[in-house]
Amino acid sequence: MGRVNYSKVLSSALCGVDALFVEVETDIANGLPSFTIVGLPDGAVKESKERIRSAIHNTGYSIPPKRITVNLAPAHIKKEGSAFDLPICIGILAALGVIGPGHIDGVVLLGELSLDGIIKPVKGALPAAIMTAGMNFESLIVPKGNGAEAAIVEGIRVYEAGHLSEIVSLLRGELSIKPVNVSLDKLYMNLSVYDVDFDEVKGQEHAKRALEIAAAGGHNVLMVGPPGSGKTMLAMRLPTILPRMTFKEAIETTKIHSVSGMLVPGTAIITKRPFRSPHHTISDVGLVGGTQQPKPGEVSLSHNGVLFLDELPEFRRNALEALRQPLEDGYVTISRAQQTLTFPSRFMLICAMNPCPCGYYGDPHHQCTCTVSSIMKYRARISGPLLDRFDIQIDVPAVRFTDMIRDGVQESSHDILRRVEKARTMQHERLRGPKIFSNAQMTSRHIKKFCKLDEASVSLLSSAIERLGLSARAYTRIIKVARTIADLDSIPDIKAHHVAEAIQYRSLDRTPMGL
């Protein structure tokens, strides 16, 4: 076995939701025994030295008592996580001559090592696969459990391995492993089935109509109603009537979940629209992302899906105010001293709240025990600017007993979805913008061009604004919702009855704070 002393192995580092190319250089020289890793490694990378020593020893090889130096280049990028265990280990074995230098050319490696040489799954396999294909490398070797998500990227060969000895034998040409292969058609067919359906919801026709409009136009919704009225049940079924995810959307969503470590091992791609429902004790960092090394928050994990905030007034004020930028821009920018990262966060915001602290204001069957001042204070926890960002505000009253025992067949999610997709098709053909996908995302320029009102609609809207004292933002929300209602009716022009229905979805504007 010849002594090579130097090797170069390919790997990747995560930066936001993308992967950056990293060269793992290893040099073994005479001198006092040492093992040094340079190139801005974090604590997990530094600790890899002991895992690598044990894994190499337990695989049947040995590290000579020499000076080992590992450089992770480029050196100015922070390297974090345990995914560098495997490339550093292979780099040492290549420098020792266990693996020939030509056998690791064009091969990217990721993996965390156990002390016995078993390779554990890591975060960010999909971004690493996209980077590998983009740089025209040939192969990517990942742990078992990460192969499926990486294999959806075309143009590279993805190999899964469960033990260090398997990878050594594979690189030396002594073992043949078939590349991982996935069928996207089968994945979409099997994984796009939901466990819930709108036909399970009894009554609440007004709320179901509002959610259909919201799904058709991508509108944010605020539901106000007493406990047990079905607000959470309705929100959980909203993803079932949203248009099916495109491959591009599925890749974007899967990348975010992959770098966050939220992807279930063995999952190739996320084909269902995400539904995230964080507890009201969540911090602003947990909601929008952050920490010293910025990570995606709930708004990014909800990208291309639904973010549901139950008991909205119970959330911290600063956390709610932090939602305003991602709601408007569709992304979150997090700045730190060392770097600035941008995470995508285009989602539908669905919120639910009680009408008062006790929950029974306006309920004919329960007496409200709250004072007017306590109700006003409760609702004042939601700022006016945030309230204006809800296109649709609806009352969700308690379900009547006659509706609960009714045996009639309820409309299924599939039936509603067909109307929603038809309306979305009209919007795509009308807007044709690179960043505009629904009516909710229209700017003032689009509203002026595509939302012309006839005299009857203008008169009705003028009267509503004068009586309700609506803000300019609320005015545009009504027009956007009216445009969506017209799309559901397959009508090119907005009519007065579309505007009238849209005004009905501003329940908190019809009286001061809904009182």
C-alpha positions in Angstrom: 0.0 0.0 0.0 1.7 3.2 -1.2 1.9 6.3 0.8 0.2 9.2 -0.9 0.1 11.7 2.0 -2.3 14.1 0.3 -5.9 13.8 -1.0 -8.8 16.0 -2.1 -12.4 14.9 -1.5 -15.5 16.8 -2.7 -18.4 17.7 -0.3 -20.8 20.5 0.3 -21.9 23.0 3.0 -25.3 24.4 3.6 -25.9 28.1 3.2 -29.6 28.9 3.8 -31.6 26.5 1.7 -28.8 26.0 -0.9 -25.5 24.0 -0.9 -22.1 25.4 -1.6 -19.2 23.4 -3.0 -16.5 22.4 -0.5 -13.1 20.8 -1.0 -11.9 18.6 1.8 -8.1 18.6 1.6 -6.1 16.2 3.8 -2.4 16.2 4.4 -0.5 13.6 6.4 3.0 14.5 7.3 5.8 13.4 9.7 5.9 15.2 13.1 4.3 15.2 16.5 0.9 13.2 16.3 -2.0 15.6 15.9 -5.3 15.9 14.1 -6.2 19.5 13.1 -9.3 20.7 11.1 -9.1 24.2 9.7 -11.5 26.2 7.5 -14.0 27.7 9.9 -15.4 24.4 11.4 -18.1 24.6 14.1 -18.2 22.5 17.2 -19.8 19.5 15.5 -17.1 19.4 12.8 -14.3 19.7 15.4 -15.8 16.8 17.3 -15.7 14.7 14.2 -12.1 13.8 14.9 -13.0 11.3 17.6 -15.8 9.8 15.6 -13.5 9.4 12.6 -10.7 7.8 14.6 -13.1 5.2 16.1 -14.9 4.5 12.8 -11.6 3.9 10.9 -10.3 1.7 13.7 -13.5 -0.4 13.9 -13.6 -0.8 10.1 -10.2 -2.6 10.2 -7.8 0.3 9.3 -5.5 2.4 11.4 -4.3 6.0 11.5 -0.5 6.3 11.9 0.8 8.5 14.7 1.5 11.5 12.4 0.4 15.1 11.9 -2.9 15.1 10.1 -4.2 18.4 8.7 -7.6 18.8 7.1 -8.6 22.0 5.3 -12.2 22.7 4.4 -12.1 25.1 1.5 -13.2 27.8 0.8 -12.0 28.8 4.3 -14.2 31.9 4.7 -17.5 29.9 4.8 -18.7 28.6 8.1 -18.8 24.8 8.1 -21.3 23.3 10.5 -23.0 19.9 11.1 -21.9 16.3 11.1 -22.1 15.8 7.3 -18.4 16.3 7.0 -17.5 13.2 9.0 -17.6 10.9 5.9 -15.7 13.1 3.4 -13.0 13.8 6.1 -12.7 10.1 6.8 -12.5 9.2 3.1 -9.9 11.9 2.7 -7.7 10.4 5.4 -8.0 6.9 3.9 -7.2 8.3 0.5 -4.1 10.1 1.8 -3.0 6.8 3.5 -3.4 5.0 0.1 -6.3 2.8 1.2 -8.3 4.4 -1.7 -6.6 5.3 -5.0 -6.6 9.0 -5.8 -8.4 8.4 -9.1 -11.3 6.6 -7.5 -12.6 9.7 -5.7 -12.6 12.1 -8.7 -16.0 13.6 -9.4 -17.6 12.0 -6.3 -19.3 14.1 -3.7 -19.7 12.6 -0.2 -22.0 13.4 2.8 -22.6 11.5 6.0 -22.3 11.3 9.7 -20.2 8.5 11.2 -21.0 6.4 14.3 -18.1 5.0 16.3 -18.6 1.6 14.7 -18.5 2.9 11.2 -22.3 3.0 10.5 -23.3 6.1 8.4 -26.2 8.1 9.7 -28.6 10.4 7.6 -27.8 14.1 7.5 -29.6 17.3 6.6 -29.5 18.9 3.2 -29.0 15.9 0.9 -31.3 17.5 -1.8 -29.5 20.8 -2.0 -26.2 18.8 -2.2 -27.6 16.8 -5.1 -28.7 20.0 -6.9 -25.2 21.4 -6.3 -23.6 18.2 -7.6 -25.6 18.3 -10.8 -25.0 22.0 -11.3 -21.2 21.5 -11.1 -21.3 18.5 -13.5 -19.9 16.1 -11.0 -20.7 12.4 -11.6 -21.8 10.9 -8.4 -23.1 11.6 -4.9 -22.7 9.1 -2.0 -25.1 9.6 0.9 -26.2 7.6 3.9 -29.2 5.2 3.7 -32.3 7.3 4.2 -31.0 10.3 2.2 -30.8 8.6 -1.2 -34.5 9.0 -2.2 -34.5 12.8 -1.9 -31.2 13.2 -3.7 -32.2 10.8 -6.5 -35.0 13.1 -7.8 -32.2 15.3 -9.2 -31.4 14.3 -12.8 -28.0 14.1 -14.3 -26.1 12.4 -11.4 -25.8 8.9 -9.9 -26.8 8.7 -6.3 -25.5 5.8 -4.1 -26.7 4.9 -0.6 -24.4 3.2 1.9 -25.0 2.1 5.4 -21.4 1.5 6.6 -17.9 3.0 6.0 -16.6 -0.4 4.7 -19.2 -0.4 2.0 -18.1 3.0 0.7 -14.4 2.0 0.8 -15.2 -1.1 -1.2 -17.4 0.8 -3.6 -14.7 3.4 -4.3 -12.0 0.7 -4.7 -14.2 -1.0 -7.3 -14.6 -4.1 -5.1 -18.3 -3.7 -4.5 -21.1 -2.9 -7.0 -24.1 -0.8 -5.7 -27.0 0.1 -7.9 -27.7 3.8 -8.1 -30.9 4.9 -6.3 -33.8 5.2 -8.7 -37.2 6.9 -7.9 -40.3 7.3 -10.0 -41.8 10.8 -9.7 -45.1 9.7 -11.2 -45.6 7.1 -8.6 -44.6 9.4 -5.8 -47.1 12.0 -6.9 -49.8 9.4 -7.1 -49.1 7.8 -3.8 -48.1 10.8 -1.7 -50.7 13.4 -2.8 -53.5 11.7 -0.9 -54.8 13.5 2.2 -56.2 11.9 5.3 -58.9 14.6 5.7 -61.7 15.9 3.5 -64.2 18.7 3.4 -67.1 16.2 3.3 -66.4 15.5 7.0 -67.5 19.1 7.9 -71.1 19.4 8.9 -72.8 22.8 8.3 -70.6 26.0 8.2 -71.5 26.6 4.5 -70.6 30.3 4.8 -67.1 29.4 6.1 -66.6 26.7 3.5 -67.5 29.1 0.8 -65.0 31.6 2.2 -62.2 29.0 2.3 -63.0 28.0 -1.3 -62.6 31.7 -2.3 -59.4 31.9 -0.3 -58.0 28.8 -2.0 -58.9 30.0 -5.4 -57.2 33.4 -5.0 -54.5 32.6 -2.4 -56.1 34.9 0.2 -55.3 35.1 3.9 -58.2 34.3 6.2 -59.1 35.2 9.8 -61.9 33.1 11.4 -63.6 34.4 14.5 -65.9 32.1 16.5 -66.6 30.4 19.8 -64.7 27.3 21.0 -65.9 24.1 19.2 -67.3 25.9 16.1 -64.9 24.0 13.8 -62.3 26.6 13.0 -59.4 24.3 13.4 -61.2 21.5 11.5 -61.8 23.9 8.6 -58.2 25.1 8.5 -56.8 21.6 8.5 -58.8 20.8 5.4 -57.7 23.8 3.4 -54.6 22.1 1.8 -57.0 19.5 0.3 -58.6 22.2 -2.0 -55.4 24.0 -2.9 -54.0 23.4 -6.4 -51.7 20.4 -6.7 -48.0 21.3 -6.2 -45.9 21.7 -9.4 -42.5 19.9 -9.5 -40.8 23.3 -9.0 -42.8 24.0 -5.9 -42.2 20.5 -4.6 -38.4 20.9 -5.0 -38.5 24.3 -3.2 -40.6 22.9 -0.3 -38.5 19.7 0.0 -35.2 21.7 0.1 -36.4 23.8 3.1 -37.5 20.7 5.0 -34.3 18.9 4.1 -32.0 21.6 5.4 -34.2 21.9 8.6 -33.9 18.2 9.3 -37.7 17.9 9.0 -37.7 15.5 6.1 -38.6 11.9 7.2 -35.8 9.5 6.3 -36.6 7.7 3.0 -38.9 10.5 1.8 -38.0 11.5 -1.7 -40.1 14.6 -2.2 -42.9 16.5 -0.5 -45.9 16.5 -2.8 -48.6 17.7 -0.3 -48.8 21.3 0.5 -47.3 21.9 4.0 -49.7 22.7 6.9 -47.9 24.2 9.9 -49.6 25.0 13.1 -47.1 26.3 15.8 -48.2 26.8 19.4 -48.9 30.3 20.5 -45.9 30.3 22.8 -43.5 30.3 19.8 -40.9 33.1 19.6 -40.4 35.5 16.7 -37.2 33.6 15.9 -39.1 30.3 15.8 -41.8 31.9 13.6 -39.7 33.7 11.0 -36.3 32.1 11.4 -33.0 33.2 12.9 -30.5 32.2 15.6 -26.8 33.0 15.2 -26.5 30.7 12.2 -29.8 31.5 10.5 -32.3 28.7 10.1 -35.7 28.6 8.5 -38.7 29.3 10.7 -42.3 28.3 10.5 -43.1 30.8 7.8 -40.5 29.1 5.5 -41.5 25.6 6.5 -45.0 26.7 5.3 -43.7 27.8 1.9 -46.2 26.9 -0.8 -48.6 25.8 1.9 -50.6 27.0 4.9 -49.5 28.6 8.1 -52.3 28.2 10.7 -52.2 30.3 13.9 -54.8 29.2 16.4 -55.7 31.5 19.3 -54.2 34.4 17.4 -54.4 37.0 20.2 -52.4 34.7 22.5 -49.3 35.0 20.2 -46.6 37.4 21.3 -47.0 40.8 19.7 -43.4 41.0 18.3 -43.9 37.5 16.7 -47.1 38.6 15.0 -45.5 41.9 13.8 -42.6 39.9 12.3 -45.1 38.3 9.9 -45.7 41.5 8.1 -42.6 41.4 5.9 -42.9 37.8 4.7 -46.7 38.3 4.1 -45.9 41.2 1.7 -42.7 40.0 0.1 -42.9 36.2 0.0 -39.5 35.8 1.6 -37.6 36.4 4.9 -34.2 38.2 5.0 -32.2 37.5 8.1 -29.0 39.5 8.6 -26.2 38.6 11.0 -22.7 40.0 11.4 -21.2 37.2 9.4 -23.8 36.7 6.7 -27.2 37.6 5.3 -29.6 34.9 4.2 -32.9 34.9 2.4 -35.5 32.1 3.0 -38.6 31.7 0.8 -41.9 32.2 2.6 -44.8 32.4 0.2 -47.7 30.9 2.2 -51.4 31.3 3.0 -51.9 32.6 6.5 -55.0 31.2 8.2 -55.8 32.4 11.7 -58.5 31.6 14.2 -59.5 33.5 17.4 -62.4 33.7 19.8 -64.6 36.8 19.7 -63.7 37.6 23.4 -61.6 36.2 26.3 -64.3 33.8 27.4 -65.1 32.9 23.8 -68.8 33.3 23.8 -69.5 36.9 22.8 -72.5 36.8 20.4 -73.2 33.1 21.0 -77.0 32.7 21.5 -76.5 29.5 23.6 -73.8 30.7 26.1 -73.7 33.9 28.1 -70.6 36.0 27.6 -69.0 37.1 30.9 -66.6 39.6 29.4 -66.8 43.4 29.7 -66.6 45.6 26.7 -63.3 47.0 27.8 -61.8 43.4 28.2 -63.1 42.5 24.7 -61.5 45.6 23.2 -58.2 44.9 25.0 -58.3 41.3 23.9 -58.8 42.2 20.2 -56.3 45.1 20.4 -53.5 42.5 20.7 -53.8 42.2 17.0 -52.5 45.4 15.3 -54.4 47.2 12.7 -51.7 46.8 10.0 -51.7 43.0 10.6 -55.5 42.9 10.6 -55.6 44.7 7.3 -53.5 41.9 5.7 -56.3 39.4 6.0 -58.2 39.5 2.7 -61.1 37.6 4.3 -62.5 37.9 7.8 -65.4 35.7 8.7 -67.5 34.7 11.6 -67.7 31.0 12.4 -70.7 30.5 14.6 -71.3 27.4 16.7 -72.6 24.4 14.6 -76.4 23.9 15.0 -77.6 20.6 16.3 -79.7 20.1 13.1 -76.6 20.4 11.0 -74.7 17.9 13.1 -77.3 15.1 12.8 -78.1 15.8 9.1 -77.4 12.8 6.9 -77.1 14.6 3.6 -73.9 14.1 1.5 -71.5 17.0 2.0 -69.4 18.4 -0.9 -66.0 16.7 -1.1 -62.6 18.4 -1.4 -62.2 16.9 -4.9 -65.4 18.7 -6.1 -64.2 22.0 -4.6 -60.7 21.5 -5.9 -62.0 21.3 -9.5 -63.5 24.8 -9.2 -60.4 26.2 -7.5 -58.1 24.9 -10.2 -60.3 26.3 -12.9 -60.2 29.7 -11.2 -56.4 29.5 -10.8 -56.0 28.7 -14.5 -57.9 31.9 -15.4 -55.5 33.8 -13.1 -52.4 32.3 -14.6 -53.5 33.2 -18.1 -54.4 36.7 -17.1 -51.4 37.6 -14.9 -48.6 35.8 -16.7 -46.0 37.3 -14.3 -42.8 35.6 -13.1 -43.7 36.2 -9.5 -47.4 36.5 -9.6 -49.3 33.3 -9.1 -52.7 34.4 -7.7 -55.1 37.3 -7.3 -53.9 37.8 -3.7 -50.4 38.8 -5.0 -51.7 41.4 -7.4 -50.1 44.9 -7.1 -51.9 48.2 -7.7 -50.8 48.0 -11.3 -52.5 44.7 -11.8 -55.6 45.8 -9.9 -55.9 48.9 -12.2 -55.5 46.7 -15.3 -57.6 43.6 -14.4 -60.1 44.7 -11.9 -62.2 47.4 -13.6 -65.5 48.1 -11.8 -68.8 49.1 -13.4 -70.9 51.9 -12.0 -73.0 49.7 -9.8 -69.9 48.2 -8.2 -68.3 51.6 -7.7 -71.4 52.9 -6.0 -71.7 49.9 -3.7 -68.0 50.0 -2.8 -68.1 53.8 -2.2 -71.1 53.4 0.2 -69.4 50.5 2.1 -66.1 52.5 2.5 -68.0 55.5 3.8 -70.1 53.5 6.3 -67.3 51.2 7.5 -64.4 53.6 7.4 -62.2 51.1 5.5 -58.5 51.7 5.0 -56.9 51.9 1.6 -55.5 48.4 2.1 -58.9 47.0 3.0 -60.3 48.6 -0.2 -57.8 46.7 -2.3 -58.5 43.5 -0.4 -62.1 43.7 -1.2 -61.4 44.2 -4.9 -59.0 41.3 -5.0 -61.5 39.0 -3.3 -64.2 40.2 -5.8 -61.9 39.4 -8.6 -61.5 35.8 -7.3 -65.3 35.4 -6.8 -65.7 36.4 -10.5 -63.1 33.9 -11.5 -65.0 31.1 -9.6 -68.0 32.2 -11.7 -65.9 32.1 -14.8 -66.8 35.7 -15.5 -64.2 38.1 -17.0 -65.6 41.2 -15.4 -66.3 42.0 -11.8 -70.0 42.6 -11.1 -71.8 44.3 -8.2 -72.8 41.0 -6.6 -69.2 39.9 -6.6 -68.3 43.1 -4.7 -71.2 42.7 -2.4 -70.1 39.2 -1.4 -66.5 40.4 -0.9 -67.7 43.1 1.5 -69.4 40.4 3.5 -66.0 38.8 4.2 -64.8 41.9 6.2 -66.7 41.0 9.4 -64.4 42.9 11.7 -64.8 46.1 9.6 -68.6 46.1 9.7 -68.6 47.5 13.3 -65.8 48.8 15.4 -63.6 45.7 16.1 -66.7 43.6 15.4 -68.6 44.8 18.5 
